[in-house]
Amino acid sequence: MQCNLIADNLDEKEIYIFILRRIGMALSIYSDVSSMVKNWNEKPADCIVLALNGNAAPIKQVEKIRAVCDSPVMIVLDPVSETDYCDLLESGVDIVLQRPVSARVLAAQARVLMRRSASVPYYVLPSLKQKEIELDSTAHMVTREGEEPVRLTQLEFRLLYTLMTHPGQVVPTEVIVERVWGYSGEGNRDLVRGLMSRLRKKIEIHDEDRFLETIPGVGYRFITDSF
């Protein structure tokens, strides 16, 4: 199983590398979240272990991760308040560990992370066609009439699939977050806005193209011929 380890403390990083490899994880190692996000398309992972130190703004780091993937995330950080702990879970973290963390506990929780990643269900979804857009649900490819197919990321696919299965209907931002990322959408409008921008660049490639509509303060809609 492929795991992305993000840690900025060299000594801690070496310990985690030893533990995670010992339980069978193949690792890609980064010193910061931005580097991992930049390389995500080339080096995706089944799960992510994020070890933060100091004033790393953990929720902002998680938001960066959730902008590109929905892989299970375990975060290790210094003790936080109960409110911050709950906020981390609601932001999309699967496991929160507070230092000090023993090697035994880290290994046990990493195995939980592996089980969660391995248990993600696979659904065979039907392909869709709306207007000039055809969405291949097996290959995660989107094709416009007269254009070459374009591959979508997992999150881009889920977003477009959600909108195309509700043509002409406004899908609230909170519902989109739940359908795309799988957790509560409260407070995640920037996350959706960024993903929508990337999706538009792939399907609205001409100036006159208009398939996706933003309804300010509410959500988004896939525009049908009647709109």
Beta strands, then each sheet from edge to edge (+ up, - down):
strand 1: 2-7
strand 2: 26-30
strand 3: 47-51
strand 4: 73-77
strand 5: 95-98
strand 6: 128-130
strand 7: 133-136
strand 8: 141-144
strand 9: 150-151
strand 10: 171-172
strand 11: 212-215
strand 12: 219-222
sheet 1: 2+ 1+ 3+ 4+ 5+
sheet 2: 6+ 7- 8+ 9-
sheet 3: 10+ 12- 11+
end
